[in-house]
Amino acid sequence: MYTVGTASLSRQGVNGIYRRVALSAFDQGLVEMPIADVEEAVRALSSHSLRVGLTQDLFAAGEDGVGIAQALRWSSPSTALRYGRKLAARSNVAARVLSRIRS
């Protein structure tokens, strides 16, 4: 196991890492986006937005809310459900598409 320093990473530290990785991906040509939109997109990146997006993807794939809440360490299943609720109308379609992609 490797450690750097004595304290855990802060949320801001993790966000900074995500943002540097995103900028590096753009610089390497791995992301197709107009250069004018890059700064705003990178600024909007956060550990919370990635966690919410993963929660929504897991719901769309048909995973269980309790399992999602446990895996992503949400305070309760209702928190995970709140983020997944926006997908309710589309989740069956999204789950079918994702299953075809993963096959």
Backbone as JSON Lines, residues from 0, in Angstrom:
{"i":0,"aa":"M","n":[0.85,-1.17,0.0],"ca":[0.0,0.0,0.0],"c":[0.9,1.24,0.0]}
{"i":1,"aa":"Y","n":[0.48,2.23,-0.76],"ca":[1.23,3.48,-0.86],"c":[0.49,4.59,-0.14]}
{"i":2,"aa":"T","n":[1.2,5.47,0.49],"ca":[0.6,6.63,1.13],"c":[1.39,7.88,0.77]}
{"i":3,"aa":"V","n":[0.69,8.98,0.77],"ca":[1.3,10.28,0.56],"c":[0.75,11.18,1.65]}
{"i":4,"aa":"G","n":[1.57,11.57,2.57],"ca":[1.1,12.41,3.67],"c":[0.4,11.59,4.73]}
{"i":5,"aa":"T","n":[-0.18,12.3,5.68],"ca":[-0.82,11.62,6.81],"c":[-2.33,11.78,6.83]}
{"i":6,"aa":"A","n":[-2.86,12.67,5.99],"ca":[-4.3,12.92,5.99],"c":[-4.95,12.36,4.73]}
{"i":7,"aa":"S","n":[-6.24,12.09,4.83],"ca":[-7.0,11.63,3.67],"c":[-7.13,12.77,2.67]}
{"i":8,"aa":"L","n":[-7.37,12.41,1.42],"ca":[-7.64,13.43,0.41],"c":[-8.94,14.15,0.74]}
{"i":9,"aa":"S","n":[-8.94,15.43,0.53],"ca":[-10.18,16.19,0.71],"c":[-11.02,16.08,-0.55]}
{"i":10,"aa":"R","n":[-12.28,16.44,-0.46],"ca":[-13.16,16.46,-1.62],"c":[-12.58,17.38,-2.7]}
{"i":11,"aa":"Q","n":[-12.03,18.52,-2.29],"ca":[-11.45,19.44,-3.25],"c":[-10.21,18.84,-3.91]}
{"i":12,"aa":"G","n":[-9.45,18.07,-3.16],"ca":[-8.29,17.39,-3.72],"c":[-8.68,16.38,-4.78]}
{"i":13,"aa":"V","n":[-9.71,15.6,-4.49],"ca":[-10.21,14.62,-5.46],"c":[-10.74,15.33,-6.7]}
{"i":14,"aa":"N","n":[-11.49,16.41,-6.5],"ca":[-12.01,17.18,-7.64],"c":[-10.87,17.69,-8.5]}
{"i":15,"aa":"G","n":[-9.8,18.17,-7.88],"ca":[-8.64,18.65,-8.63],"c":[-8.01,17.54,-9.46]}
{"i":16,"aa":"I","n":[-7.94,16.35,-8.91],"ca":[-7.39,15.21,-9.65],"c":[-8.27,14.9,-10.85]}
{"i":17,"aa":"Y","n":[-9.59,14.82,-10.65],"ca":[-10.51,14.56,-11.77],"c":[-10.35,15.61,-12.86]}
{"i":18,"aa":"R","n":[-10.23,16.85,-12.46],"ca":[-10.13,17.94,-13.43],"c":[-8.82,17.86,-14.22]}
{"i":19,"aa":"R","n":[-7.72,17.53,-13.54],"ca":[-6.44,17.39,-14.25],"c":[-6.47,16.21,-15.22]}
{"i":20,"aa":"V","n":[-7.09,15.12,-14.81],"ca":[-7.22,13.95,-15.7],"c":[-8.07,14.31,-16.91]}
{"i":21,"aa":"A","n":[-9.16,15.03,-16.7],"ca":[-10.03,15.44,-17.82],"c":[-9.28,16.35,-18.79]}
{"i":22,"aa":"L","n":[-8.54,17.32,-18.27],"ca":[-7.76,18.21,-19.14],"c":[-6.69,17.43,-19.91]}
{"i":23,"aa":"S","n":[-6.06,16.5,-19.25],"ca":[-5.04,15.68,-19.91],"c":[-5.67,14.85,-21.03]}
{"i":24,"aa":"A","n":[-6.85,14.29,-20.78],"ca":[-7.55,13.51,-21.81],"c":[-7.88,14.39,-23.0]}
{"i":25,"aa":"F","n":[-8.3,15.62,-22.76],"ca":[-8.58,16.54,-23.86],"c":[-7.3,16.87,-24.62]}
{"i":26,"aa":"D","n":[-6.23,17.16,-23.89],"ca":[-4.95,17.5,-24.51],"c":[-4.4,16.36,-25.37]}
{"i":27,"aa":"Q","n":[-4.71,15.11,-24.98],"ca":[-4.24,13.95,-25.73],"c":[-5.18,13.57,-26.88]}
{"i":28,"aa":"G","n":[-6.25,14.36,-27.06],"ca":[-7.19,14.08,-28.14],"c":[-8.15,12.95,-27.86]}
{"i":29,"aa":"L","n":[-8.32,12.58,-26.59],"ca":[-9.21,11.49,-26.22],"c":[-10.65,11.94,-26.04]}
{"i":30,"aa":"V","n":[-10.87,13.26,-26.03],"ca":[-12.2,13.83,-25.84],"c":[-12.47,14.77,-27.01]}
{"i":31,"aa":"E","n":[-13.59,14.56,-27.66],"ca":[-13.98,15.45,-28.75],"c":[-14.96,16.48,-28.21]}
{"i":32,"aa":"M","n":[-14.49,17.72,-28.16],"ca":[-15.3,18.8,-27.61],"c":[-14.73,20.11,-28.14]}
{"i":33,"aa":"P","n":[-15.58,21.05,-28.48],"ca":[-15.04,22.35,-28.89],"c":[-14.21,22.95,-27.75]}
{"i":34,"aa":"I","n":[-13.07,23.49,-28.1],"ca":[-12.15,24.03,-27.08],"c":[-12.83,25.09,-26.22]}
{"i":35,"aa":"A","n":[-13.78,25.81,-26.8],"ca":[-14.49,26.85,-26.04],"c":[-15.31,26.27,-24.9]}
{"i":36,"aa":"D","n":[-15.7,24.99,-24.99],"ca":[-16.53,24.36,-23.97],"c":[-15.73,23.62,-22.9]}
{"i":37,"aa":"V","n":[-14.44,23.43,-23.13],"ca":[-13.62,22.61,-22.23],"c":[-13.55,23.2,-20.83]}
{"i":38,"aa":"E","n":[-13.26,24.47,-20.72],"ca":[-13.08,25.08,-19.4],"c":[-14.34,24.94,-18.55]}
{"i":39,"aa":"E","n":[-15.49,25.21,-19.13],"ca":[-16.75,25.1,-18.38],"c":[-17.02,23.64,-17.99]}
{"i":40,"aa":"A","n":[-16.78,22.72,-18.92],"ca":[-17.02,21.3,-18.63],"c":[-16.11,20.81,-17.51]}
{"i":41,"aa":"V","n":[-14.86,21.2,-17.54],"ca":[-13.91,20.77,-16.51],"c":[-14.27,21.4,-15.17]}
{"i":42,"aa":"R","n":[-14.67,22.64,-15.18],"ca":[-15.07,23.31,-13.93],"c":[-16.28,22.63,-13.3]}
{"i":43,"aa":"A","n":[-17.16,22.07,-14.13],"ca":[-18.38,21.42,-13.62],"c":[-18.11,20.02,-13.07]}
{"i":44,"aa":"L","n":[-16.95,19.46,-13.38],"ca":[-16.62,18.13,-12.89],"c":[-16.42,18.13,-11.38]}
{"i":45,"aa":"S","n":[-16.98,17.12,-10.73],"ca":[-16.75,16.98,-9.28],"c":[-16.93,15.53,-8.9]}
{"i":46,"aa":"S","n":[-16.4,15.18,-7.76],"ca":[-16.57,13.82,-7.28],"c":[-18.05,13.52,-7.07]}
{"i":47,"aa":"H","n":[-18.82,14.52,-6.66],"ca":[-20.25,14.32,-6.45],"c":[-20.96,14.04,-7.78]}
{"i":48,"aa":"S","n":[-20.63,14.81,-8.82],"ca":[-21.31,14.6,-10.1],"c":[-20.97,13.22,-10.67]}
{"i":49,"aa":"L","n":[-19.75,12.75,-10.47],"ca":[-19.39,11.41,-10.94],"c":[-20.12,10.34,-10.15]}
{"i":50,"aa":"R","n":[-20.28,10.56,-8.87],"ca":[-20.99,9.6,-8.02],"c":[-22.47,9.54,-8.4]}
{"i":51,"aa":"V","n":[-23.06,10.7,-8.66],"ca":[-24.47,10.75,-9.08],"c":[-24.63,10.06,-10.43]}
{"i":52,"aa":"G","n":[-23.71,10.34,-11.36],"ca":[-23.78,9.71,-12.67],"c":[-23.66,8.2,-12.59]}
{"i":53,"aa":"L","n":[-22.75,7.7,-11.75],"ca":[-22.61,6.26,-11.58],"c":[-23.87,5.67,-10.96]}
{"i":54,"aa":"T","n":[-24.46,6.37,-10.0],"ca":[-25.71,5.92,-9.4],"c":[-26.78,5.78,-10.48]}
{"i":55,"aa":"Q","n":[-26.91,6.78,-11.34],"ca":[-27.92,6.73,-12.4],"c":[-27.63,5.62,-13.39]}
{"i":56,"aa":"D","n":[-26.36,5.41,-13.73],"ca":[-26.01,4.32,-14.65],"c":[-26.36,2.97,-14.05]}
{"i":57,"aa":"L","n":[-26.11,2.79,-12.75],"ca":[-26.42,1.52,-12.1],"c":[-27.92,1.28,-12.06]}
{"i":58,"aa":"F","n":[-28.72,2.32,-11.77],"ca":[-30.17,2.17,-11.82],"c":[-30.62,1.81,-13.23]}
{"i":59,"aa":"A","n":[-30.07,2.49,-14.23],"ca":[-30.44,2.23,-15.62],"c":[-30.11,0.8,-16.02]}
{"i":60,"aa":"A","n":[-29.07,0.23,-15.42],"ca":[-28.69,-1.14,-15.71],"c":[-29.5,-2.15,-14.92]}
{"i":61,"aa":"G","n":[-30.43,-1.65,-14.1],"ca":[-31.33,-2.54,-13.37],"c":[-30.85,-2.96,-12.0]}
{"i":62,"aa":"E","n":[-29.83,-2.31,-11.48],"ca":[-29.33,-2.66,-10.15],"c":[-30.28,-2.18,-9.06]}
{"i":63,"aa":"D","n":[-30.17,-2.8,-7.92],"ca":[-31.03,-2.55,-6.77],"c":[-30.59,-1.31,-5.99]}
{"i":64,"aa":"G","n":[-31.55,-0.5,-5.56],"ca":[-31.25,0.74,-4.85],"c":[-30.48,0.55,-3.57]}
{"i":65,"aa":"V","n":[-30.8,-0.49,-2.81],"ca":[-30.09,-0.74,-1.55],"c":[-28.64,-1.1,-1.84]}
{"i":66,"aa":"G","n":[-28.42,-1.94,-2.83],"ca":[-27.06,-2.32,-3.2],"c":[-26.25,-1.13,-3.7]}
{"i":67,"aa":"I","n":[-26.9,-0.27,-4.48],"ca":[-26.23,0.93,-4.97],"c":[-25.84,1.83,-3.81]}
{"i":68,"aa":"A","n":[-26.77,2.03,-2.88],"ca":[-26.51,2.89,-1.72],"c":[-25.34,2.34,-0.9]}
{"i":69,"aa":"Q","n":[-25.28,1.03,-0.73],"ca":[-24.19,0.43,0.04],"c":[-22.87,0.56,-0.71]}
{"i":70,"aa":"A","n":[-22.88,0.24,-2.0],"ca":[-21.64,0.25,-2.78],"c":[-21.04,1.65,-2.89]}
{"i":71,"aa":"L","n":[-21.9,2.65,-3.05],"ca":[-21.41,4.02,-3.23],"c":[-21.44,4.83,-1.93]}
{"i":72,"aa":"R","n":[-21.76,4.16,-0.85],"ca":[-21.75,4.74,0.49],"c":[-22.65,5.96,0.62]}
{"i":73,"aa":"W","n":[-23.85,5.88,0.0],"ca":[-24.86,6.92,0.23],"c":[-25.36,6.73,1.66]}
{"i":74,"aa":"S","n":[-25.85,7.8,2.27],"ca":[-26.29,7.72,3.66],"c":[-27.5,6.8,3.82]}
{"i":75,"aa":"S","n":[-28.3,6.65,2.78],"ca":[-29.45,5.75,2.84],"c":[-29.88,5.41,1.41]}
{"i":76,"aa":"P","n":[-30.65,4.32,1.25],"ca":[-31.16,4.0,-0.08],"c":[-32.03,5.12,-0.66]}
{"i":77,"aa":"S","n":[-32.71,5.89,0.21],"ca":[-33.56,6.97,-0.3],"c":[-32.72,8.05,-0.99]}
{"i":78,"aa":"T","n":[-31.5,8.25,-0.55],"ca":[-30.63,9.21,-1.21],"c":[-30.31,8.73,-2.62]}
{"i":79,"aa":"A","n":[-29.93,7.48,-2.75],"ca":[-29.65,6.91,-4.07],"c":[-30.91,6.96,-4.94]}
{"i":80,"aa":"L","n":[-32.06,6.63,-4.37],"ca":[-33.31,6.65,-5.13],"c":[-33.64,8.05,-5.63]}
{"i":81,"aa":"R","n":[-33.33,9.06,-4.85],"ca":[-33.59,10.43,-5.27],"c":[-32.84,10.76,-6.56]}
{"i":82,"aa":"Y","n":[-31.6,10.28,-6.67],"ca":[-30.82,10.53,-7.89],"c":[-31.27,9.64,-9.04]}
{"i":83,"aa":"G","n":[-31.78,8.47,-8.72],"ca":[-32.25,7.56,-9.77],"c":[-33.64,7.87,-10.25]}
{"i":84,"aa":"R","n":[-34.42,8.62,-9.49],"ca":[-35.82,8.92,-9.83],"c":[-35.94,9.61,-11.18]}
{"i":85,"aa":"K","n":[-35.0,10.46,-11.51],"ca":[-35.06,11.19,-12.77],"c":[-34.98,10.26,-13.96]}
{"i":86,"aa":"L","n":[-34.48,9.05,-13.73],"ca":[-34.36,8.09,-14.82],"c":[-35.57,7.17,-14.93]}
{"i":87,"aa":"A","n":[-36.51,7.28,-14.02],"ca":[-37.61,6.31,-13.97],"c":[-38.3,6.12,-15.32]}
{"i":88,"aa":"A","n":[-38.57,7.19,-16.01],"ca":[-39.28,7.08,-17.29],"c":[-38.4,6.48,-18.37]}
{"i":89,"aa":"R","n":[-37.1,6.66,-18.27],"ca":[-36.19,6.2,-19.31],"c":[-35.42,4.95,-18.93]}
{"i":90,"aa":"S","n":[-35.49,4.5,-17.68],"ca":[-34.58,3.45,-17.22],"c":[-34.72,2.15,-17.99]}
{"i":91,"aa":"N","n":[-35.92,1.76,-18.36],"ca":[-36.06,0.5,-19.08],"c":[-35.36,0.58,-20.43]}
{"i":92,"aa":"V","n":[-35.51,1.69,-21.13],"ca":[-34.84,1.87,-22.41],"c":[-33.34,1.9,-22.22]}
{"i":93,"aa":"A","n":[-32.87,2.66,-21.25],"ca":[-31.43,2.77,-21.01],"c":[-30.85,1.41,-20.63]}
{"i":94,"aa":"A","n":[-31.54,0.67,-19.8],"ca":[-31.04,-0.65,-19.39],"c":[-30.95,-1.59,-20.59]}
{"i":95,"aa":"R","n":[-31.93,-1.54,-21.47],"ca":[-31.87,-2.39,-22.66],"c":[-30.69,-2.01,-23.56]}
{"i":96,"aa":"V","n":[-30.46,-0.73,-23.73],"ca":[-29.35,-0.27,-24.57],"c":[-28.03,-0.7,-23.95]}
{"i":97,"aa":"L","n":[-27.88,-0.45,-22.64],"ca":[-26.64,-0.83,-21.97],"c":[-26.39,-2.32,-22.05]}
{"i":98,"aa":"S","n":[-27.43,-3.14,-21.93],"ca":[-27.22,-4.58,-21.99],"c":[-26.75,-5.01,-23.36]}
{"i":99,"aa":"R","n":[-27.21,-4.34,-24.42],"ca":[-26.74,-4.67,-25.78],"c":[-25.28,-4.27,-25.96]}
{"i":100,"aa":"I","n":[-24.9,-3.14,-25.38],"ca":[-23.53,-2.67,-25.51],"c":[-22.58,-3.61,-24.77]}
{"i":101,"aa":"R","n":[-22.97,-4.09,-23.62],"ca":[-22.11,-4.93,-22.81],"c":[-22.03,-6.36,-23.31]}
{"i":102,"aa":"S","n":[-22.94,-6.77,-24.15],"ca":[-22.96,-8.16,-24.64],"c":[-21.84,-8.43,-25.59]}
